[in-house]
Amino acid sequence: MLVRTASLTIEGARPEGVNPLPMFRNKNAHREVTDNGSLTPEHKLHMGDNTGERYLPYRMQDRYSRKRETIELKTIVLENDVLKAVFLPEYGGRLYSLQEKATGREILYRNPVFQPANLAILNAWFSGGIEWNIGHIGHTFTTCSPMHAAKLTDDEGNEFLRIYEYERCKNLFWHIDFHLPPGARQLGVYVRIVNDQAAAVPMYWWTNIAVEETEKSRVFSGTGDVIYIDPAQKGYGADKLPVLPAVPGVDVSYPMGFPYASEYFFQTPAAEKSPWEAVSYEDGRMFFERSTARLRYRKMFCWGNHAGGRRWCDFLAKPGEGNYIEVQGGFAPTQLHDIEMPAHSVWDFTQMIGMLSGIDTEAAYQENWDQARDYIEEQVSQELSDEAVYAAHARYQALAGKTPELSLHTGSGWGALERVRRESEVGGVGGVPQGFLFADETLGVEQQPWLVLLREGYLPEHDVEEIPPSWMIQDVWMDRLKRSLEHADNRTWTALLHEGVMRYEKGLDAEAIEAWEASLRLKPSAWVYRNLAVVMKQRGETDRALAYYEQAYGVSGRFPDRAFVEEYLNLVIQNKDYERAWHLYESLPPAFASSDRIQIIVGAVALELGHDAFMEKLFATEFAVIREGEILIIELWFKYNAKKLAAQRNVELSQELIEEAMQLCPPPLHIDFRMIG
């Protein structure tokens, strides 16, 4: 087995930076989940708990385009005599490709391009391969960020790969070890998560595997009992495959049977020792994965056999080359179910991933899904038994505490900062858990202010025109900052800005406002005025929010970043002050005005003011930042065409005309991103 670095030359568009503004968590820690009456009390237990949106201390990765060029991505290759695995350490440690060496055949869906799109917690995400989602609901915080990667050696002298990071939102350490010993026909994936805090944390894990979608791709798991999406109720239901009430008369074990983007979650019984999922294909191939019981539940996601779904597949890749489905494995019954990881605990599991050939297609495609499922399960078990999975797990688990030997790629400096902090604490834990190595050399500009606070007892001040290097929300850092602010010399505008961010994120609104107002008395800054605008907007005090944005502008006669403009424009439009919004748009520097998000935002203004040339250009543009589920441009399209109908008939615009336009004027395919047709 060999681990080495290499590179991948590909057509793509790299991310171009981050949004500097702190994005605060949803004030509602939980989500209200609706159902069609078929969910049992057990199904509903903890559904929606602790799933409110969270972003900090991370920054939104919303800067990218669709201007693709030939780029080179760093890769790490792990291979044996049977399989070759290619990872992207710069982008979340994504497993980009898993290939059978004898045939050259891909086991996963491999995207032919690298194209970020707006689908992750922090915005930027790309399709294909296997993604490792931890910490909070959604495509994970680090999916488009660098990971630490290192080469290690097992007791037999076989090299294996470890990717690892420190997760700042929930304060966890996690690593994944990838094993391909000689002769292995499956990639071994060992995941270990360490919560060494004195408090339990809401936990989330889903391994997100993209595999090829064909007309006859058929999905199987250990049970037919599923929780599924019911679009009629805008919620969930519980039933049994292969036919679900939401799509009457259709066998949806074939994902192409769905006429809309959809998903279902297999409710694996607790007694199942080695949960699994598989996808069979027309040519006798069968993708499969199997795990230890910690990774209990399974999921299928598809984009659906309709215009919007096919558009998403093309948008994320190339026309005709983006068809994939996701088969996933997680800790909880659905991705909206909360599960707590206890204090001072370690969770781990092993997942084995491979492909079989020569599957009897008559057996796999027989009409009776349960009988087909039994056949598929027999094939999985013959190739990889329960005992084999747990034997591999024991081998990998014994290596979990090994220190990384040779660094192959450097992730963030936050793990190193946390190590330094712990080592400085009197009576502290004295370092990070075994199995992790965060070197001082990884500390950078983002960590520097916090190192000064740690070592010298104050948070350094910077110029109000400068972008703050980073945000911090961890309780131990808030305590340190609070202690430093007891000394008058340390009460700078910068320190009070950060105190307010920490307190507002914790729900301490009054204390946050007090800190921000104290910061303004020292030095007015756009950063603090913007945060106060957010407070007022959330309170529904739109006029006060607008006034704060205008004061943010007034600090230096400009907005420090286009993110301020996006927020301000949205609020002006919400206030229906269209002339003011258009004047602001026309006054923007070209770098701001031409951005995708501002163009989309201003579309609503252009429609109201009758700027038809702008609207025609808008509808002809392929935007990079369309959000999953976003239908703003579609709504603008129908309203624009309804206004045309109204003008032709010399009548007022009405909802009836909009509904007529929906029938008469289908949108251009390149702007149709509807999840439900």
C-alpha positions in Angstrom: 0.0 0.0 0.0 1.3 3.4 -0.9 0.4 7.0 0.2 1.7 9.9 -1.9 0.9 13.4 -3.0 0.1 14.2 -6.6 -2.0 16.7 -8.5 -5.2 16.8 -10.6 -5.5 19.0 -13.6 -9.2 19.9 -14.1 -11.5 22.5 -15.5 -12.8 24.5 -12.6 -13.4 27.7 -10.6 -11.7 28.1 -7.3 -13.3 29.9 -4.3 -12.1 33.5 -4.3 -12.4 34.5 -0.6 -14.8 34.7 2.3 -17.5 37.0 3.6 -15.9 38.9 6.5 -19.2 39.6 8.4 -20.2 37.5 11.4 -23.3 35.5 10.6 -25.2 34.9 13.8 -27.0 31.7 14.6 -30.8 31.4 14.3 -32.5 32.7 17.4 -34.5 29.5 17.3 -32.2 26.7 18.4 -34.7 24.2 17.1 -36.7 23.7 13.9 -40.4 23.0 13.8 -40.9 19.8 11.7 -44.3 19.0 10.2 -45.5 15.6 9.1 -48.5 14.0 7.5 -49.7 12.2 10.6 -47.8 8.9 9.9 -44.8 9.6 12.1 -45.0 7.8 15.5 -44.0 9.5 18.8 -40.8 7.6 18.6 -40.1 9.0 15.1 -40.7 12.5 16.4 -38.5 12.2 19.4 -35.8 14.9 19.1 -36.8 15.7 15.5 -35.8 19.3 14.9 -33.9 19.7 18.2 -30.7 21.8 18.0 -31.0 22.1 14.2 -31.3 25.9 14.0 -28.8 27.4 11.6 -25.3 28.1 13.0 -22.3 29.5 11.2 -19.9 31.2 13.7 -17.0 31.2 14.3 -16.6 30.3 10.6 -17.0 32.8 7.8 -19.3 32.4 4.8 -17.5 31.1 1.7 -19.7 33.0 -0.9 -17.0 34.3 -3.3 -16.8 32.2 -6.5 -17.9 32.3 -10.1 -18.6 30.1 -13.1 -15.6 31.4 -15.0 -13.9 28.1 -15.3 -10.3 27.6 -16.4 -7.7 24.9 -16.2 -6.7 24.6 -12.6 -4.4 22.2 -10.7 -5.6 20.7 -7.4 -3.4 19.0 -4.9 -4.3 15.4 -4.3 -3.3 12.6 -2.0 -3.3 9.1 -3.5 -3.8 6.0 -1.5 -3.6 2.7 -3.4 -3.0 -1.0 -3.3 -2.9 -3.6 -6.0 -6.7 -3.5 -6.4 -8.0 0.1 -5.7 -6.8 3.6 -6.1 -8.3 6.4 -3.9 -7.7 10.1 -4.7 -8.4 12.8 -2.0 -8.6 16.6 -2.1 -6.9 17.8 1.1 -7.5 21.5 0.1 -11.3 20.8 0.1 -12.4 19.0 3.2 -10.4 15.9 2.5 -13.1 14.9 -0.1 -12.6 11.5 -1.6 -12.7 12.6 -5.2 -12.2 9.2 -6.9 -12.2 5.5 -6.0 -11.1 3.4 -9.0 -10.7 -0.3 -9.8 -7.2 -0.5 -11.1 -7.7 -3.6 -13.3 -10.6 -2.1 -15.2 -10.1 1.7 -14.6 -13.8 1.8 -13.7 -15.0 4.4 -11.1 -16.8 3.2 -8.1 -18.1 6.6 -7.2 -19.5 9.5 -9.2 -16.4 11.6 -10.2 -17.3 15.1 -11.2 -15.5 16.2 -14.4 -15.2 19.8 -13.2 -14.6 21.6 -9.9 -17.5 24.0 -9.5 -18.5 25.5 -6.2 -22.2 26.2 -5.7 -24.4 27.5 -2.9 -25.4 24.3 -1.0 -23.3 24.1 2.1 -23.6 25.6 5.6 -21.1 28.2 4.7 -22.3 28.4 1.0 -19.6 26.9 -1.2 -20.0 23.2 -2.0 -19.2 20.9 -4.9 -20.7 17.6 -6.0 -19.0 14.2 -6.4 -17.0 11.6 -4.4 -17.4 11.2 -0.7 -17.9 14.1 1.8 -17.5 13.9 5.5 -20.1 15.9 7.4 -19.7 16.6 11.1 -20.9 19.0 13.8 -24.1 20.5 12.5 -26.8 19.8 10.0 -25.8 20.5 6.4 -22.8 20.1 4.2 -20.1 20.7 6.7 -18.2 23.8 7.8 -14.9 22.5 6.3 -16.2 21.0 3.0 -14.3 23.7 1.0 -11.5 24.3 3.5 -8.1 22.7 3.9 -7.6 19.7 6.2 -4.6 18.4 7.9 -3.4 15.2 6.3 -0.6 12.8 7.3 0.9 9.5 6.4 1.1 6.8 9.1 2.1 3.1 9.2 0.2 0.2 10.7 1.7 -2.7 12.6 2.4 -4.7 9.4 4.2 -1.8 7.8 1.3 -0.8 5.6 1.0 3.0 5.0 -2.4 4.6 5.7 -3.8 8.1 5.4 -5.2 10.3 8.2 -7.1 13.5 7.6 -8.0 15.5 10.7 -9.1 18.8 12.1 -10.3 20.7 15.2 -14.0 21.6 14.8 -14.6 25.1 16.3 -18.4 25.3 16.4 -18.8 22.3 18.7 -15.2 22.2 20.0 -14.5 18.6 18.8 -11.5 16.8 17.5 -12.0 14.4 14.7 -10.0 12.3 12.3 -10.6 9.8 9.5 -8.1 7.0 8.7 -8.2 5.4 5.3 -6.8 1.9 4.8 -6.1 -0.2 1.7 -3.9 -3.1 2.8 -2.6 -5.4 0.0 -5.3 -7.3 -1.7 -8.2 -5.3 0.0 -11.2 -5.0 -2.3 -12.9 -2.3 -0.2 -11.6 1.0 1.1 -11.6 0.9 4.9 -12.7 4.2 6.5 -12.2 4.6 10.3 -13.8 7.7 11.9 -13.1 8.9 15.4 -14.7 11.9 17.1 -13.4 13.1 20.5 -15.5 15.3 22.8 -13.2 15.8 25.8 -15.2 18.7 27.1 -17.1 18.6 30.4 -20.4 19.1 28.6 -22.4 17.1 26.1 -22.8 18.5 22.6 -25.4 18.1 19.9 -23.7 15.7 17.4 -24.2 15.3 13.7 -22.5 12.9 11.2 -23.4 11.9 7.7 -21.0 10.3 5.3 -22.3 11.6 1.9 -21.4 9.3 -1.0 -22.2 10.3 -4.6 -22.6 7.4 -7.0 -23.6 7.3 -10.6 -27.3 7.7 -11.4 -28.7 5.7 -14.4 -32.2 5.0 -15.6 -32.3 1.8 -13.6 -30.2 2.6 -10.6 -32.0 0.8 -7.7 -31.3 1.4 -4.0 -31.3 -1.1 -1.2 -30.7 -1.2 2.5 -31.3 -3.5 5.5 -35.0 -2.4 5.8 -37.8 -1.1 3.7 -39.1 1.1 6.6 -38.3 4.8 5.7 -39.0 8.3 6.7 -39.6 10.2 3.5 -40.4 13.8 2.3 -44.0 14.5 1.7 -44.1 17.7 -0.4 -47.8 18.0 -0.1 -47.5 18.6 3.6 -44.1 20.3 3.3 -42.9 17.8 5.9 -42.3 14.1 6.4 -44.1 10.8 6.4 -43.3 7.2 7.4 -44.0 4.2 5.2 -42.4 1.2 3.6 -40.6 0.9 0.3 -40.9 0.5 -2.6 -44.1 2.6 -3.1 -44.6 5.7 -1.0 -47.8 7.7 -0.7 -46.2 10.9 -2.0 -45.6 9.2 -5.4 -48.5 6.8 -5.8 -47.9 3.7 -8.0 -44.2 4.4 -8.5 -41.4 2.1 -7.3 -39.1 4.7 -5.8 -36.3 2.3 -5.0 -35.5 3.5 -8.5 -34.6 7.2 -7.8 -35.5 8.2 -11.3 -39.1 7.5 -10.4 -39.2 10.7 -8.4 -40.7 13.6 -10.3 -39.1 16.0 -7.8 -35.9 16.3 -5.7 -36.4 13.9 -2.8 -34.9 11.8 -0.1 -35.8 9.0 2.3 -34.1 7.7 5.4 -33.9 3.9 6.1 -34.9 3.2 9.7 -32.4 0.5 10.4 -33.4 -1.7 13.4 -31.2 -1.4 16.5 -30.4 -5.1 16.3 -28.7 -4.9 12.9 -25.0 -5.5 13.6 -23.6 -4.1 10.3 -25.9 -1.6 8.6 -25.4 -1.3 4.8 -26.7 0.3 1.7 -26.3 -0.7 -2.0 -27.1 0.5 -5.5 -27.5 -2.0 -8.3 -27.0 -1.1 -12.0 -28.2 -2.5 -15.3 -24.8 -3.8 -16.3 -24.5 -6.1 -13.2 -22.4 -3.7 -11.1 -23.4 -3.1 -7.5 -22.0 -0.3 -5.3 -22.1 -1.1 -1.6 -21.0 0.1 1.8 -21.2 -1.5 5.2 -20.3 -0.2 8.6 -20.2 -0.9 12.3 -23.4 -0.2 14.2 -22.5 3.3 15.4 -23.3 4.5 11.9 -26.8 3.1 12.1 -29.0 4.9 9.6 -29.0 5.2 5.8 -30.3 7.7 3.3 -31.0 8.1 -0.4 -31.1 11.6 -2.0 -31.9 12.3 -5.7 -32.4 15.4 -7.7 -35.5 14.0 -9.4 -36.6 13.3 -12.9 -37.8 16.8 -13.8 -36.4 20.0 -15.4 -35.2 21.6 -12.2 -33.5 18.5 -10.9 -31.7 17.8 -14.2 -30.7 21.5 -14.3 -29.0 21.1 -10.9 -27.1 18.0 -12.1 -25.9 19.9 -15.2 -25.2 23.1 -13.2 -22.9 21.2 -10.7 -20.9 19.5 -13.5 -21.4 19.6 -17.3 -24.5 19.1 -19.3 -25.2 15.3 -19.4 -22.3 14.5 -17.1 -23.7 15.4 -13.7 -26.2 12.6 -13.0 -25.7 11.2 -9.5 -27.5 10.1 -6.4 -26.3 10.2 -2.8 -26.3 7.3 -0.5 -25.5 8.4 3.0 -24.9 7.0 6.5 -25.6 8.8 9.8 -26.0 8.6 13.5 -29.6 9.6 13.7 -33.0 8.6 12.1 -32.9 11.7 9.8 -30.7 14.7 9.4 -33.2 16.7 11.4 -32.9 14.4 14.4 -30.7 15.6 17.3 -28.4 13.1 19.1 -26.2 14.1 22.0 -22.6 13.1 22.4 -21.8 12.9 26.1 -19.1 14.8 27.9 -15.6 13.1 27.9 -16.6 10.6 25.3 -15.1 9.1 22.1 -17.3 7.8 19.3 -15.9 5.8 16.4 -17.0 3.6 13.6 -15.7 1.8 10.5 -17.2 2.0 7.1 -16.2 -0.3 4.2 -16.8 0.9 0.6 -16.6 -1.2 -2.6 -18.1 -2.5 -5.8 -19.2 -5.9 -7.0 -19.6 -7.1 -10.6 -21.6 -9.9 -12.1 -24.8 -9.3 -10.1 -27.8 -11.2 -11.4 -29.8 -8.4 -12.8 -33.0 -10.5 -13.0 -32.8 -11.0 -9.2 -31.8 -7.4 -8.5 -34.6 -6.0 -10.7 -37.4 -8.4 -9.8 -40.6 -6.5 -9.1 -40.8 -7.6 -5.4 -38.4 -5.2 -3.7 -38.2 -7.3 -0.5 -37.1 -10.4 -2.5 -34.6 -8.3 -4.5 -33.4 -6.8 -1.3 -32.8 -10.2 0.2 -30.7 -11.2 -2.9 -28.7 -8.0 -2.6 -28.0 -8.5 1.1 -26.8 -12.0 0.4 -24.3 -10.6 -2.2 -23.1 -8.0 0.3 -22.7 -10.5 3.1 -20.8 -13.0 0.9 -18.4 -10.3 -0.1 -18.1 -8.6 3.3 -19.5 -10.3 6.4 -20.3 -8.8 9.8 -17.3 -10.5 11.2 -15.0 -9.0 8.6 -16.3 -5.5 9.3 -15.7 -5.8 13.0 -12.3 -7.4 12.5 -11.2 -4.4 10.4 -12.7 -2.0 13.0 -10.6 -3.6 15.7 -7.4 -3.3 13.7 -8.1 0.3 12.8 -9.2 1.3 16.3 -5.9 0.0 17.7 -4.1 2.6 15.5 -6.3 5.5 16.4 -3.9 7.0 19.0 -0.9 6.9 16.8 0.7 10.3 16.2 0.8 11.4 12.6 4.2 10.7 11.2 4.7 12.6 8.0 2.6 15.7 7.2 1.2 15.7 3.7 -1.0 18.8 3.9 -1.7 21.6 6.4 -5.1 22.5 7.6 -6.1 25.4 9.8 -4.2 26.8 12.7 -7.1 26.5 15.1 -6.0 23.1 16.4 -2.6 24.5 17.3 -4.2 27.5 19.0 -6.4 25.2 21.1 -3.3 23.1 22.0 -1.4 26.2 23.1 -4.4 27.5 25.1 -4.8 24.2 26.9 -1.1 23.9 27.6 -1.2 27.4 29.2 -4.1 26.7 31.5 -3.2 26.1 35.1 -4.5 22.7 36.0 -5.8 22.3 32.4 -5.9 19.1 30.4 -2.4 19.9 29.0 -2.9 19.3 25.3 -5.0 17.8 22.6 -6.1 14.1 22.4 -3.8 11.4 21.3 -3.7 10.9 17.5 -3.6 14.6 16.6 -0.7 16.8 15.8 -1.1 20.5 15.5 2.2 22.2 15.0 3.1 25.8 15.9 4.0 26.3 12.3 0.3 26.2 11.4 -0.5 29.3 13.5 -1.2 32.2 11.2 -2.8 35.6 10.8 -6.3 34.5 11.9 -4.9 33.1 15.2 -2.6 36.0 16.0 -5.0 38.2 17.9 -6.0 35.3 20.1 -2.4 34.4 20.8 -1.8 37.9 22.0 -4.8 37.7 24.3 -3.6 34.3 25.6 0.0 35.3 26.2 -0.2 39.0 26.9 -3.7 39.4 28.3 -5.2 41.8 25.8 -6.8 41.7 22.3 -4.8 43.9 19.9 -6.5 46.9 18.3 -6.6 47.3 14.6 -7.6 50.1 12.3 -11.4 50.5 11.8 -10.8 50.2 8.0 -9.2 46.8 8.3 -11.1 43.5 8.1 -11.1 41.7 11.5 -8.8 38.6 11.0 -11.3 36.1 12.6 -14.2 35.6 15.0 -14.2 33.5 18.1 -17.2 32.2 20.2 -15.8 29.6 22.5 -16.7 30.1 26.1 -13.1 29.8 27.4 -12.1 32.7 25.0 -15.1 34.8 26.1 -14.0 34.3 29.7 -10.4 35.4 28.8 -11.6 38.5 26.9 -14.0 39.4 29.8 -11.1 39.3 32.3 -8.9 41.4 30.0 -11.6 44.0 29.7 -11.5 44.6 33.5 -8.4 46.7 32.8 -9.3 50.1 31.2 -6.3 50.0 28.9 -7.6 46.9 27.2 -11.1 48.3 26.4 -10.4 49.1 22.8 -13.0 49.4 20.1 -11.8 46.1 18.7 -12.0 44.2 22.0 -15.5 45.5 22.6 -16.5 44.5 19.0 -15.5 40.9 19.7 -17.1 40.9 23.1 -20.4 41.9 21.4 -20.1 39.2 18.8 -19.5 36.5 21.4 -22.3 37.7 23.6 -24.8 38.1 20.7 -24.0 34.6 19.5 -24.7 33.3 23.0 -28.1 35.0 23.0 -27.0 37.7 25.5 -28.5 40.5 23.4 -28.5 43.4 25.9 -24.9 42.7 26.9 -23.9 42.6 23.2 -25.5 45.9 22.5 -23.9 47.5 25.5 -20.5 46.3 24.3 -21.0 47.5 20.8 -22.3 50.9 21.9 -19.2 51.2 24.1 -17.0 50.3 21.1 -18.7 53.1 19.1 -18.0 55.7 21.8 -14.3 54.8 21.4 -14.1 54.7 17.6 -17.1 54.5 15.2 -16.7 51.5 12.9 -18.7 50.0 10.0 -18.4 46.6 11.7 -20.2 47.6 14.9 -22.9 49.6 13.1 -23.6 46.7 10.9 -24.0 44.3 13.9 -26.5 46.8 15.5 -28.3 46.9 12.2 -28.7 43.1 12.3 -30.1 43.4 15.9 -32.7 45.9 14.7 -33.6 43.9 11.7 -34.2 40.8 13.8 -36.4 42.9 16.1 -38.4 44.1 13.1 -37.2 47.7 13.5 -36.4 48.3 9.8 -35.9 52.0 10.0 -33.4 51.8 12.8 -31.6 49.0 11.0 -31.4 51.1 7.8 -30.0 54.0 9.8 -27.3 51.8 11.3 -26.3 50.6 7.8 -26.1 54.3 6.7 -23.9 55.1 9.6 -21.7 52.1 8.7 -21.3 53.7 5.2 -20.7 57.1 6.8 -17.6 56.0 8.8 -15.5 56.2 5.7 -17.9 57.2 2.9 -18.0 53.6 1.6 -18.9 50.1 2.6 -15.7 48.0 3.5 -17.0 45.0 1.7 -19.8 44.1 -0.8 -21.4 42.0 1.9 -22.6 45.2 3.6 -24.2 46.3 0.3 -26.0 43.0 -0.1 -27.5 43.2 3.4 -28.4 46.9 3.0 -30.0 46.5 -0.4 -32.1 43.6 0.8 -33.4 45.7 3.6 -34.1 48.7 1.4 -36.1 46.5 -1.0 -37.9 44.8 1.9 -39.0 48.4 2.8 -40.2 48.8 -0.8 -38.1 51.8 -1.4 -37.3 50.8 -4.9 -36.0 54.2 -6.2 -33.6 54.4 -3.4 -32.4 50.9 -4.0 -31.8 51.5 -7.7 -29.9 54.8 -7.0 -27.7 52.9 -4.6 -27.1 50.1 -7.2 -26.1 52.7 -9.8 -23.7 54.3 -7.4 -21.8 51.1 -6.6 -18.3 50.5 -7.9 -18.3 47.9 -10.7 -16.7 45.2 -8.6 -19.7 45.3 -6.2 -22.4 46.0 -8.8 -21.4 43.1 -11.0 -21.5 40.4 -8.3 -24.0 37.7 -8.8 -25.9 38.2 -5.5 -26.3 41.9 -6.0 -27.5 41.4 -9.6 -30.1 39.0 -8.3 -31.2 41.2 -5.4 -31.6 44.2 -7.7 -33.7 42.2 -10.1 -36.7 42.8 -7.9 -36.1 46.5 -8.1 -35.6 46.5 -11.9 -38.9 44.6 -12.2 -40.8 47.1 -10.1 -39.3 50.1 -11.9 -39.7 48.7 -15.4 -36.1 48.4 -16.3 -36.7 45.8 -19.0 -33.2 45.8 -20.4 -31.8 44.8 -17.0 -34.4 42.1 -16.6 -33.6 40.6 -20.1 -29.9 40.5 -19.2 -30.7 39.0 -15.8 -32.7 36.2 -17.3 -29.9 35.5 -19.8 -27.2 35.2 -17.1 -26.0 31.9 -15.6 -25.4 32.8 -11.9 -23.0 30.9 -9.7 -24.6 31.6 -6.3 -28.2 30.2 -6.7 -29.1 28.6 -3.4 -30.6 25.1 -3.1 -34.3 25.6 -3.0 -34.1 29.2 -4.1 -36.8 30.3 -6.6 -36.3 34.1 -6.6 -35.3 34.3 -10.2 -38.2 32.0 -11.3 -40.6 34.2 -9.4 -39.2 37.3 -11.1 -39.5 35.5 -14.5 -43.2 34.7 -14.0 -44.0 38.2 -12.6 -42.1 39.8 -15.5 -44.1 37.9 -18.0 -47.3 38.5 -16.1 -46.6 42.3 -16.3 -46.2 41.9 -20.1 -49.6 40.2 -20.3 -51.1 43.0 -18.2 -49.7 45.6 -20.5 -50.9 43.9 -23.6 -54.4 43.7 -22.2 -54.3 47.1 -20.5 -55.2 45.6 -17.1 -53.7 45.7 -13.6 -51.2 43.0 -12.6 -52.9 40.3 -10.6 -52.2 36.9 -9.0 -54.4 35.4 -11.7 -52.2 36.8 -14.4 -49.0 35.5 -12.6 -50.6 32.0 -12.5 -51.5 32.3 -16.2 -47.9 33.3 -16.9 -46.7 30.2 -15.1 -48.7 28.1 -17.6 -47.9 30.1 -20.7 -44.3 31.1 -20.1 -42.0 28.2 -19.1 -38.7 29.6 -17.8 -35.4 29.1 -19.7 -33.8 25.9 -18.5 -30.6 27.7 -17.3 -32.6 29.6 -14.6 -34.9 26.8 -13.5 -33.6 25.4 -10.2 -36.9 24.4 -8.7 -36.7 21.4 -6.4 -40.3 20.5 -7.2 -41.5 21.0 -10.8 
